[in-house]
Every structure is written in C-alpha cells, then in structure tokens.
Amino acid sequence: MEIRIGIANTARELNFESAQSADAVAQAVTTALESGQSAVSFVDVKGNTYIVPTAGIAFIEVGTEESRRVGFVA
C-alpha cells in the first residue's frame, strides 16, 4: 500500500510503498503520538527504513490495500 506523509515546514511529501496493513500503520502512528515518542519509523517494500519525527508530522495518508487495475475501462 502507498503511504504519503506530509511534514511541517517542508514543501515535499514523503511517499513510499509499504507491505504493512493500513491498520498497522495507523496503530504505529497513534501509539507514537499518544506515548510522546520523538519519532516513528516505517519500512518500505525494498527494505528501506524511514524515521519521521512526530513533532513534524502534518498528515499521513494511507492508501487502499487493493491491487491496481491495468487496462482500459469499457
């Protein structure tokens, strides 16, 4: 699924594909914010790790888990 993170005072967004479920991503962010952690980390499908400071998170958009359709719609 695609994850898009907006970071405060930054013109660009962080976009990456993750193998985690939408619920797992939402739970990780909620837990980090409620417990006062300074950062939350994510791992993409290529194995890269992204560490995002919780104080700078403007928004997080979690895409759907359905596969993309290819082809023309009649």
C-alpha positions in Angstrom: 0.0 0.0 0.0 1.1 3.5 -0.6 1.9 5.8 2.3 2.1 9.6 2.0 3.5 11.7 4.9 3.3 15.5 5.0 6.0 17.1 7.1 5.5 20.5 8.6 7.5 23.4 7.1 8.6 21.2 4.1 7.4 21.7 0.6 7.7 18.0 -0.4 5.9 14.9 0.9 7.4 11.5 1.8 5.9 8.8 -0.5 6.7 5.1 -0.4 5.1 1.7 -0.7 4.8 -0.5 2.4 3.9 -4.1 3.0 2.3 -3.2 6.3 -1.5 -3.1 6.6 -3.4 0.2 6.9 -4.4 -0.8 10.5 -0.7 -1.5 11.4 0.4 1.9 10.1 -2.4 3.8 11.9 -1.7 1.9 15.1 2.0 2.7 15.0 1.4 6.4 14.4 -1.3 6.6 17.1 0.9 4.8 19.6 3.8 7.1 18.9 1.8 10.3 19.2 -0.1 9.2 22.4 3.0 8.0 24.2 5.1 11.1 23.3 7.7 9.3 21.3 10.0 11.6 19.4 9.9 9.6 16.1 8.0 6.9 14.3 9.6 4.5 11.8 8.3 2.8 8.7 9.8 0.1 6.4 9.1 0.1 2.7 8.8 -2.9 0.3 12.5 -2.5 -0.6 13.7 -2.7 3.0 14.4 1.0 3.4 13.6 2.4 6.8 12.1 5.9 7.2 12.3 7.6 10.6 9.9 10.6 10.9 9.9 13.0 13.8 6.4 13.0 15.4 6.6 16.8 16.1 6.9 17.5 12.4 4.0 15.3 11.1 1.4 17.4 9.3 -0.6 14.5 7.9 -0.4 10.8 7.0 -2.4 9.4 4.1 -2.6 5.6 3.9 -3.7 4.2 0.5 -6.0 1.3 0.0 -4.8 -2.3 0.0 -6.5 -3.3 -3.2 -4.3 -4.0 -6.3 -4.1 -1.6 -9.2 -6.1 -2.4 -12.2 -4.4 -2.4 -15.6 -6.1 -1.9 -18.9 -8.9 0.1 -20.4 -12.4 0.6 -19.0 -15.1 0.0 -21.5 
